[in-house]
Structure formats: C-alpha cells, structure tokens
Amino acid sequence: MSTDDLAEDLEGPASRGRNQWAYERLHEAIREGAIEPGQRVMETEISAWLRVSRTPVREALRRLQAEGLLEPRGGWWPRRRGLRPAGDRRVLRHAGSLEGTAAALAARHADATELGILRAIMDGMQALPDDPRAHARENEAFHDHIYHAAHNRFLLKSLRALLNFVPLLGRTTYNAPGRVATALAEHQAIVAAILARDAARAEEAARLHIRNALENRMLVVTEDVRAASRRRSARPLPTGPADRRTRGPD
C-alpha cells in the first residue's frame, strides 16, 4: 500500500471520532481500489498511514470484517470478488427498488436548499475530466444527497447497508466503455424529474439508472476476470521435484 497515493487530501479526525474516521478512510480505500484483493495490509502500516494509534485502526478493521470486506489471515486482506454477486437478480431488484423509492421521495420532500445542492452536484459532475475514479466519487455524493433529501431514515439505513456491499463487486462501473457519458445523462434525467416534483418519473429514471449500472458492472467484472486469467497465464510455472528429476542431476 502506497502512503503517498492513499494519504492524498488527508484530513484530521476532527470531531467525528477517531474510530469512525479510520473506518471511513479504510472503507474508501477499499471501495476505490487503493487497497485491492490479494494485497495484505497490516495494522501497524494502516496506523502509520492514518497517523492515529492502533486502537481506532483495530476497531475499523473489525467493522470491515463484520461487513464482509476484509478477512484476517496473518494481516488483513480484502475479500476476493466473484461474478455471482454482480449478476444476482435479487441485488438488481432490491437496489432498483430502493433507489427508485429514494428518488420519488426526494421529488416530494426535498426543500429548496436540497434542490440547489443537487443542481450544484450535477454541475460539478458535468465539469469533471473523463476519469472513472473521479466520477465514481462524485457519483457517491450525488446518490447520498438524494438519500438524505428523501427524508426517510429507514430507507437511508437500508441504502447505506447496500452501499457497503458495492466494494465486493470490484471496480467502479465507470470503467466500462462509454459509461461516463451515459451515467451523466441518466443523472440529468433523475435531477430533472426531482426538480419538476414528478415522483413517478424520478422513480423510473432512478430504476433505469440502476439497471444500466448493474449491466455495466457485469462488463467490468467479466473483464477483470479475463485480465486476471491473462496475468496467471503469463507467469512462469514453478519448478518442483518432478522437474529436477527430468532435468537430471545438477
């Protein structure tokens, strides 16, 4: 793990509490791929990166283990991702339903300030460079704002639980060809419906957005599997006793 890459824009724990702050930074690092599957991280290393004691780091690691994002094996390892979660139709239905409901409620209940912030987030997304990670980060802020604008704490809790599952699916869907442009158009449709106070249209636009996102997720995950297979094939085969016997004595 490179501390130069991960410590960019590092902020102090401030008033949120060191445990929560450490958890959020580690969750972000896993979500954005700064800590990857197959990369071991050590408690002492994370403590040095975050510049906090090992106690909040240990608590954060345990929370991430409970959420299924990390495994303790002589250190801590992000869980390996597979194809099944990304293609699970139950995930598709659940995510689409929750996102659609959030958009519909935001169209009904968002106040003037929340609508103004939504416009500002949309303007910011349109000005971003064509960088998948930059769009993925702003996409999270976009959806999180809609969740809060829905003014339903039970829905917010369910959506947050679903977001904790997303890092297990691999790289962001913005890595799929053309996804940056299509996602922007889908976001514009959601925002237009919310601003028009059209709950039905907002719900349908959000559901379509999630359907398209999960289809692109499958493209990204499949390509990652192919890339991993190519890397394995390129490695030299290890030598063992059988190889030494066929070559004869040294």
FENTATA-V190129 format. One record per residue. RES is the residue in one letter. PHI is phi in whole degrees, 0 to 359 (NA if undefined). Layout:
# FENTATA-V190129
((RES PHI) (RES PHI))
This chain:
# FENTATA-V190129
((M NA) (S 271) (T 290) (D 295) (D 288) (L 279) (A 270) (E 301) (D 54) (L 294) (E 248) (G 289) (P 300) (A 53) (S 262) (R 284) (G 97) (R 296) (N 298) (Q 295) (W 297) (A 298) (Y 299) (E 296) (R 293) (L 292) (H 300) (E 297) (A 297) (I 289) (R 298) (E 268) (G 85) (A 292) (I 245) (E 252) (P 303) (G 87) (Q 252) (R 282) (V 238) (M 251) (E 303) (T 294) (E 295) (I 294) (S 300) (A 292) (W 297) (L 280) (R 61) (V 228) (S 290) (R 285) (T 296) (P 294) (V 296) (R 299) (E 295) (A 296) (L 297) (R 294) (R 297) (L 293) (Q 294) (A 297) (E 276) (G 84) (L 268) (L 231) (E 235) (P 273) (R 212) (G 63) (G 131) (W 234) (W 233) (P 300) (R 296) (R 293) (R 259) (G 234) (L 281) (R 301) (P 301) (A 292) (G 258) (D 288) (R 294) (R 294) (V 298) (L 302) (R 295) (H 294) (A 296) (G 297) (S 295) (L 294) (E 296) (G 297) (T 298) (A 299) (A 295) (A 296) (L 292) (A 296) (A 297) (R 275) (H 244) (A 298) (D 272) (A 298) (T 296) (E 295) (L 294) (G 296) (I 295) (L 298) (R 299) (A 296) (I 298) (M 297) (D 299) (G 296) (M 294) (Q 292) (A 270) (L 289) (P 291) (D 280) (D 237) (P 305) (R 291) (A 296) (H 291) (A 297) (R 294) (E 288) (N 299) (E 297) (A 296) (F 300) (H 291) (D 298) (H 294) (I 297) (Y 301) (H 289) (A 292) (A 288) (H 56) (N 219) (R 291) (F 290) (L 294) (L 301) (K 297) (S 295) (L 293) (R 296) (A 297) (L 294) (L 297) (N 294) (F 278) (V 302) (P 302) (L 289) (L 271) (G 102) (R 297) (T 300) (T 295) (Y 293) (N 281) (A 288) (P 303) (G 78) (R 291) (V 303) (A 292) (T 290) (A 295) (L 299) (A 296) (E 295) (H 297) (Q 299) (A 294) (I 295) (V 297) (A 300) (A 291) (I 295) (L 296) (A 278) (R 60) (D 260) (A 297) (A 295) (R 291) (A 297) (E 296) (E 295) (A 295) (A 291) (R 297) (L 297) (H 301) (I 291) (R 301) (N 293) (A 297) (L 288) (E 295) (N 291) (R 301) (M 298) (L 298) (V 293) (V 297) (T 298) (E 295) (D 297) (V 296) (R 297) (A 297) (A 296) (S 295) (R 296) (R 295) (R 296) (S 294) (A 279) (R 285) (P 291) (L 289) (P 290) (T 267) (G 217) (P 303) (A 296) (D 295) (R 292) (R 294) (T 290) (R 277) (G 88) (P 292) (D 292))
